[in-house]
Amino acid sequence: MRNTKKILSWIFYIAALVVVFLYFLFPSDAVKQYLQYQLESTSNNVISAEIDHLSPGFPPALVLKGVVLTYQQMDALQLDRAAVSPVYGKMFNNSRAVNFRADLGGGSALGWLELEDAGGVPQIALEMELEDVDMESFHIIRNISGKTVSGSLEGELVFSGGIPGQTGSGSAQLRARQCTVSLEPAVFGLTEFTFRYFQADLEIENQRLNIAGLRLDGSQFSGEGSGRILLRQPVENSQIQLSLSIKPHPALLKTVGGMLPKKYLNEKGIPVRISGTVKDPSWSVR
């Protein structure tokens, strides 16, 4: 019995030493460079990442801190912390598949990502779930549109194919609460729109993003609509084609009521069309 305890003590001691040496001797810089290279090469340099700190974790995982993702050389997303672990069922084929969970905008993003190089053609597969994420953490929204958007976002996203926005297909169901959209410059004297609730169902097919089931419940107005965005390079030049039915609330009518034909004020909704580009959209009343 005494020998058994002694053997177990030595086993735990040796295991602890191995863990300590692996942690302190872990080649963090080399692994960071490898991850960054794989992401850039698989996306044809469209997507890249800067990683402030990387270390091993337990259960077996890589723990990344201070991660900034860029898309077309624009800051797209900042992750406070992310844990990445291998998909063990795919460790022995040519794909690079990982499970991930990230702290993002006060909430979390979790799912799995797979990168492949099919005969020199990059292939990406992604499934992700968002939980209580502040949309202001998506820097790409401001960088593309010039507007700050905040609010609590949740939803599900699936994508497979080549480089997002160029080739591939996918879908997303997004829901947001307590949203604020800054208006720069002001519109009719308003510096922001606020929404209690927002919902949209999206489908992407190569360079077309279809928007269905768009519903808004805001302080200034409510509405619903559908349409599409024709994705272009650079992204801010993408073409918007949206049709909305807007019901203004009293606070907004005080500001714009005198500018609208009287026939619209008694209808269930004002038909509005939004066109132009993501960077410079325009709207009209049909």
Secondary structure as GFF3:
##gff-version 3
##sequence-region A 1 286
A	DSSP	alpha_helix	2	24	.	.	.	ID=ss1
A	DSSP	alpha_helix	28	42	.	.	.	ID=ss2
A	DSSP	beta_strand	47	57	.	.	.	ID=ss3
A	DSSP	beta_strand	61	71	.	.	.	ID=ss4
A	DSSP	beta_strand	74	86	.	.	.	ID=ss5
A	DSSP	three_ten_helix	88	90	.	.	.	ID=ss6
A	DSSP	beta_strand	96	104	.	.	.	ID=ss7
A	DSSP	beta_strand	107	118	.	.	.	ID=ss8
A	DSSP	beta_strand	121	134	.	.	.	ID=ss9
A	DSSP	three_ten_helix	135	137	.	.	.	ID=ss10
A	DSSP	alpha_helix	139	145	.	.	.	ID=ss11
A	DSSP	beta_strand	149	161	.	.	.	ID=ss12
A	DSSP	beta_strand	169	187	.	.	.	ID=ss13
A	DSSP	beta_strand	190	205	.	.	.	ID=ss14
A	DSSP	beta_strand	208	218	.	.	.	ID=ss15
A	DSSP	beta_strand	221	230	.	.	.	ID=ss16
A	DSSP	three_ten_helix	235	237	.	.	.	ID=ss17
A	DSSP	beta_strand	239	248	.	.	.	ID=ss18
A	DSSP	alpha_helix	250	256	.	.	.	ID=ss19
A	DSSP	three_ten_helix	257	259	.	.	.	ID=ss20
A	DSSP	alpha_helix	262	265	.	.	.	ID=ss21
A	DSSP	beta_strand	270	276	.	.	.	ID=ss22
A	DSSP	beta_strand	281	285	.	.	.	ID=ss23
###
